[in-house]
Amino acid sequence: MLRRISKLGFFIQFLLFLAVASLFWLPAIMDPGPPMHIPSEGPLYTLLSQWLTGMPVFSVCFALLMVLVMCIFLYAICSSNDLVTRENFLPAILYMVLLSWNASLLVLHPLLPAGILAMISVYTLMRMYGQQDPYRQVFTATACIAVASLFYMPAMYLLFMVWFSFLSYRISGWREWLITLIGFLFPFIYLASWYFWNDEFLSGMLKVLDAIDDPGIGVNNLKAPDIFSREV
């Protein structure tokens, strides 16, 4: 079936993508749930969810918008780097299913904004190929990972992805490695300063450390039949 879908025209694939998105998300918009809160959420997500408190429909629509952005961004990454044919929208369709298969995920949750920033980081790392002095790309990739971790704290482990890409590109200059640390620590310096300014430095840093070790969302906590728990 996937092979047959991959051979369809781009316009038909895009209509199928919209149909899949509607099938999953229309019931969630008609019966919206509150934003998801997990122990590993970052301070930026906490602020975002507080801002959307009392607006459940807008919260779910905003979550859907981020899912659509990630799916289209995935298609752009794959097509621009010749991972798939340029007119094949199948990766975006599959990614939509993966992000929406469970009713528990049809709400705003920390992985959505973190996922967009992680994709920007991946796209930037791919654009590094063949660059002589990719200082700007290195800083952008690591800064995006750092900001992503302020939405979903375990995203900071993606810093290892940057270092592994250096090994793949055979980058051995000390400047690139130092820039990764500067780009990664830059948002956290602002976070620490904010906590210090509000006399919450110790409690805030302890909360950050606790969130790093707790992934928060596990497949074992999601039941497959939940996809049918909402009715149109």
N, C-alpha and C positions, 0 to 999 in steps of 0.2 A: 504493500500500500504506500509506504514511504517513497519507494522508487517511482510509483505512478504520480504521486504528488509532486515530486521533484522535477518531473518532465512537463508539468503543466506550465502554461504561460504565466508571466509575472503578475499580470492583472488578476488572473484567476486565483493565484496563490495569495495575493493581497486581500482579495475578497474572502477567501477561506480564513485568513488570519483575523480579519474583522469579525467573521462569524464565530470563530472560536472564542475571541475576546468577549463578544456579546453573550455567548452561551454561559460563560463562567461568571461574568461580572454584573450583568443586568440584575440577576436575583440579589446579589450583594448590595447593589445601589438601591433597590426597592426595599430591602430590609437591612439597613446598614448596621454594622457593628462598631464598637468603639475602637480606637487605636490600641494595638497590642503593646503591653508593657512586659519586659523581660529583665532579669537581673543584669544582663550584659549590655543593655542599652546605654548609649553615651549621653553626655549632657546636652548636646545639640538636639538629639531626638527628643529628650525630655522637654526641652523648650518648645519644639515643634508640636508635640502632642498636646502640651498645655494650651498652646495658641489655638488648636483645633478643637478644644473641649467645647461641647455643646453644639458642634456642627458635624454630626456623624455622616450625613450625605456628602458634604464637601470633603470630609476626610477620606471616604472611600473613593470618591472621584479623583482626588489628588493621588491616592495610591494607584489607581488605574492609570493615570497619566504617567506616573513614574515607570510602571510596568511597560507601557507602550514605548516610552523613551528607551528603556533598556533593550527591548526587542529590536527596535529599529537601529539602535546603536550597534547591537550584535551583528545585524545584517551588514551594516556599513563596515565594521571591522573585518568580517569574513570576506566580503566582496573586494574591499580595497587592498587586501593582502593576498588575494587569489586562493583563499582557503576553500571557497566554493565558487561556482560560476556566478558571474555578476548579476544574472537575472533570476537567481534562485533564492526565494524567500522562505524556504523550508526551515533553516535554522531559527528564524524568528518565530515561526509557528510552533516548533518544538519547545522553544524557550518560554513562550506564552503558556503552554500546557504545564511545564515544570513550575512556573511561578504561580499557577492558579489552580492546580489540581485539587487542592484541599480547601474546604470552606473556611478553615481557621486562618488561611493566608489571604483571604479576600478582604483584608482590612489594611490600614496603615501599620507597618511594622519597621523596625530599624534596618533590616537588610535592604530595603528598597533604596533609600538615599545612599546608603553605603555601597550598594551594587553599582549605581550610576557612576560614582566617583572611582570605584575599582575599575570599571570599564574604561574610563578616561585614562587611568594610569596604564592599563594594558595597551590601549591605542598609542599612547605616548611612547611606551617602551618599544613597540613595533616600529615606530617612526625613527627610532635611534639607529636602525640598521644602516650602516654605511656612513654615518656621521663621524667626522673627525674629532670634534670637541662637543659632545652632546650635553653640555652642562645645563642648558635650559631645560632640555627634555628630562634629564635626571631629577632636577629640582621639582619640576611639575609632577612627575610620576610619584615621587615620594611624598610631596605635599598633599596630593590627592588621597594617598593611602592614609596619611595622618588625619585629614579631615574626615575621611570615611570612618575611621576608628572613633571619632567623636560622635558618630551616630550609632555605630555598632563596634564596641571595644575590641573584640577578637579580630577585627579587620586589620589590626596593626601587624599581625603575623604575615600579611602580604608583603611586608618589607623584605622577607626572604626571597620573594619572587623577583624583586629588583636585583638583589645580589646574584641570584641564579642566572638572570639575564646577562649580567656582566660576564659571568663565566662563559655563557654561550657566545657572546659577542667578542670575547677575549679582551675585555677592558681591564687593564691592570694599573691604570694611573691612579695615584692616591687622591687626586682632586675629585674624581667621580665618587669615590667611596666616601669622602668627607662631605660632599654635597648631599648625599643620601641622608646622612645624619642631621645636617643642618635643615634640610627640607622636612624631615620627619619630626624634628623637635620643635620647629618653629610654631605650629599651632598649639602644641602642648605648653609652650612657654606662656602664650596668651591665656590658656586655660588655668595654669597655675597662678598667673597674675590676677585673674578674675577671682579665683578662690581666696587668694591672699587679701585682695581689696575688700572682700565681703566677710572677712574673718572666718572662712570655711576651708582654709588650706589643708589642715590635717584630715578633716572628715571627707573633703572632696577627693584628696589623693587616695585615701583608703578605699573610697567607693570605686575609684578608677581601677585600683589594683584588684579588688574583688571581682569586678566585671570582666577583667581580662581572662580569668580562669573559667568563666561560666559561659558556654556557647549560647545558652538561653533557649534556642529553638532546636528541637531534635525531632528526627523523623519518627522516633518511637512514641512521641507525644501527639502525633497526628494520625488520625484514623482514616483509611481510604474511603469508607462509606460516608465520611463527612461531606464529600462533594455533593451528595444528594440531600443534605440536610436542609437546604434552602429551596423554597419553591417559588416559581415565578408568580 
